[in-house]
């Protein structure tokens, strides 16, 4: 649904250049929720604004729903943008308009007749659970309700792609959870493809099918959330499941074990200890619900150097676990 190739955007001013997006490739499949993670200044918001050409890139290709946006004329681009809705971090509501009036605004710009416009507004407010607040003004509703107005407004033109720029960062945890649940429900009901920007790992955990991590304008890791969590050395796995420092003592093997689904319910630590008559030291771990599946990471310490634990490591892998061995100081050990 969204194909981005070799995208580059540089800002120039006062004799300086800042490359915000540096050769990014990204592929978002139809119907998925794709999260782009990164710290402030990573380039993720610039990337998002390039998708609907609010920012025009210097180089690269952007294809949405099979159309190369950079090849479109002015009128063609305006029509294509109607198929791309956008939710903003700070709502961007018009204070002088009611909730219904804010939702109606893009329909007015598109020239939708009054009766059709009113029916569409009613439909959208029902969709986001704000029917009873139709006549309220932005100052009279909560932050979560304001974001629901923003979502309804973004859906006014019946888009197939929804862009979300830090849509939950200004909300409390409970409201964030309700907005994320709404986005997931809208994706399922309307067949939307959602590309969202966030710095919150909880957002990825709750609703994303795929994710990418950006740093210094570049994508450093990308794939389905499941693939990334099970990939040895994954930044996403490390951030979602923070573990204590891997202080490898002489004569020991420190192993990160990642497990999912049924494996999360199997006593693999006690099985390993019984099978090989060894003491297994648990250094840290966490289990999370990700995309409806239990996924966890455990850092354990085994007695003996890694080369003496080949059978033990094979035992863990044969149990369907992902195993990553931490090298001892001054050595390198294959995962």
N, C-alpha and C positions, 0 to 999 in steps of 0.2 A: 504493500500500500504506500509506504514511504521509502524511497531509495535516495540516499545521499552519497555522493562520490566526490572525494578529494576536495571537500569544501574548505575554503579559506576566506577569512575576513580580517582585514587589518585596518585599524583606525590610525589616522595621521593628524598631527597637530602640534604646533609650537616646536617644530623640528624633531619631533619624536614619532616613533612608530610603535604600535602595540598590536600584536597579532593575537586576536581573541579566539579565533578558530583556525586551527593549523592542520589542514589536510585530513579532515574527518571523513571517514566512511561509516555509514550506518544503514541498517536495513530493518524496517519495522513491518512485520507481517500483518495482513488484514485481520482485524478482529482482536488483536492483542493489546495489552496495556504494557507500554515500554517506558521504563524509568531511566532517566539520565541523572546520575549522581555526580556530585563534585562540590568542593569547597567554593566559597565566594571567590570570584575571579578566575574560575576554571574555564569559563567560556560557554557554559551550558545555556544560559539565557540568550546569549547572542546566537547560538546554534538554533534555538527554538524560533527566534524571530526571523531567522533566515528561511525557515521552512515555509512560511507564508509571505516571504519577501518584505516584511516590515523592515528588515535589514537586507540590502542586496549584497551578496557575497562578491568578492573580487575574482574568485576562481571556483570551479566545481560545477556540479550538476545536482539539481533537486527535482525529483520526480514524485508526484503525489497522484495516486489513483491513475497511474499510467500516463500522466501529462508532465512534460518537462516545463516547469514553471518559468524558467529563465528564457525560454523560447517563445513565450506568449506575448501578444500585443497588449496594450493597455486594457481594452475592453475584454479580451479573453482572460486576462489575469484577474480582473474584477469578478468575472463570472466564476473562475476557479476558486477564488478566495471565499465565495459563498459556501463552498463545500468544506471549508476549514474553519471550525469554531475555535475561539481562544478564551481561556479563563485566566484572569490576572490575579496576582498576589494581593493587591490592595483594592480589589473589587471594581474600582473605576465607575461607580454608579453616579448618575446625575442626581444631585441633591434636590433639585427643583421638581423632579418627576417622582411619581409614585412607583411602587414595585411593578405594577402592571405597565406603567409608562416606560420604565427602563427596559422591560422585556420587549415592548412594542417598538422601541427606537430603531433597531436594525431592520425591522420589517417595514417601517416607514421609509427608511433610506432605500430599501429595495423596491419601493413603490407598490407594496401589497395593498389591495383594496381594504377599506375600513372594516367591512363585515368579516372578511377572511382573516384580517389581522386580529380582530377581537377574539375570534374563535381559536386562533393559534395561540394567543396569549393565555387564554383560559386552559388550553391543553397543556402548555408548558408549565404553568404554575401548579397544576395538578400533578404533573410529572415530578416536580421537585418538592412537593408538599407545602406549597405556600398560598394555596387558594384563599385562605382566610385573611391573608395579609396583602391582598391585591391593592387595596387603597392606602396602605401605609407608605410613609416616606422613609428613605434610608436611615435617617437619624432615629427612627422609632423602632428599628429592628436590630437583632443581635448580629455579631460578626458572622456566625454560621449561616444565618438567614440571608445576610448580604451576599455571601458566597453562593448560596443557592440561587439567588437572583442572577448573579453573574453566570452561573452554569445554564440557567434557563435562557438567558440572553444569547449565550454562545451557541445554543441549539436552535435558535429561531429560524435559521435558514436551512434546517434539516441537513446539517453537515454529516459526512461520513468519517471525517477526521477531527479529533478534538485535541487541541494543544493546551497544556496546563503549565503555567509558569509559577511554581512555588505556591500552588493554590491553598495549601493548608498551613503554611509557615507562620501565619499571623493568628492561628486558632489554637485554643486549648486542646489537650489530648482527647477529651470526650467528643468535642465538636469535630476534631480532625477525623476520628474514627467514623463518625456519621457521614461526613463528606466523602470519605474514601469508599464507604459502603454504597453511597449513592452513585459514585462514579462507576463502580463495578457493576451495579444494577443497570445503569444506563447503557453501559457497554453491551451487556447481555441482551437487554430489551430492544435496543436500537441498532445493534450491529456496528457499533462505533469502533474505530481504531484510535487509541489514546496514546499520545506521546506526552509524557510529563517530566518536568524538571523539578528536582528536589535535592535537598541536602540531608533529608531525614531518612535514615535507614528503615525506620518503622513503616514508611510509606511503601518501600520496596517489599518488605516482608508481608504486608497486608494484601496488596492488590496486583503487584507487577508480575507479568509472565516472563518478561525479559528485561535486561538492564545493561547499561554501559556506565563505566566510570571515566570521567574526564579529569584531566590534570594539565594545566598550562596549555589549554586550547586543543589538546589531543585526547582521543579515546585510547585509554591504556588497557581496557578490558571490556569485553562485550560478549553477550550470549544469553541463553535462557537462564533464569534465576537458578534453576536446578543444576544446570551444567556448571555455573560459576561456583555454587556452593560445594560441589563435589570435586572441583578442580584443585589439585595441590598447588599451594602458593597463591590462591585467589585472594585479591584484596577485598572483594565483596564478602567472602566467607570470614576473613579476618575481622572486618568491621562489624558484621552481623553477630558474630560469636567471638567477642574479645576474650582472649585467654591470657593468663599470666606469662611473663617472660620465660622463654625456653632456656633456662639455665642448665645446660647439660654438664653433669658432673662426670669426672673420669670413671670409667668402668660401668657406665649406664647407657641406655638407649631411650631417648625422649621421642615419643611418637604422637602425632595428631591423628585422631581417628574421626572420620566424618561418616555419619550414618543417617538413613532416612527410612520412612515407612515402617514396615514390620521389623526391620533391624533395630529400630529404636526401642522395641519392647523385648529384645533378646538379651540375656545376661552375658554378653560376650566377654566382659572383664573377668567374671568369676569362672567362665568356661576356660579362658586362657590360663588363669591361675591354676585351676585343677588339672588341666591337660598336661601342663609342663612343670607342675609343682614349683611355681615361682611366686614371689610376692610382686604384686602390681601396685604401684603407687599412683593414685589419681591426683594430678596436679591442678586440674580445673576443667570446667566444662559447662555447656549450656544446651538446652533443647528448646526449639522454637517451632511454632506452627507457621509454615511458609506455604502459601498457595494451597491450603487445605491438607498439607502433608507435614508430618512431624520430621524435622531435620535437626540434627545436633552435632556438636563437635566435642571431643573429649581429648585432653592432653594427659598422657600416661607415661610413666617411667618404668622401664624394665631393667632388671639386673643384667650386667654384661654389655660388652660392646656390640654395635649393630651386626657385625659379621657373625657373632655367636647367637644372634636372635633371628636368623633367617627363617627357621621353621615357625617361630612365633609370629613373625610378620606375615608369612604365607597363610597361617591359620586365620589371621584377621581378614586378609584379602579374600580368602575362600568363603568367609562368612558374609561376603557382599559389602564389605566396608572399604572406604577410601582411606588409604594409609599414607601419611607423609612423615618421613623420618628427619629429625633435626640433626644436622651434622655436629660432631664434637668440635670444640675450638681447634682451628688449624686443619680441619679435614672437610671433605665434601662427601656426602652420602646421597645416593640416588633415592628418589621417593619410591 
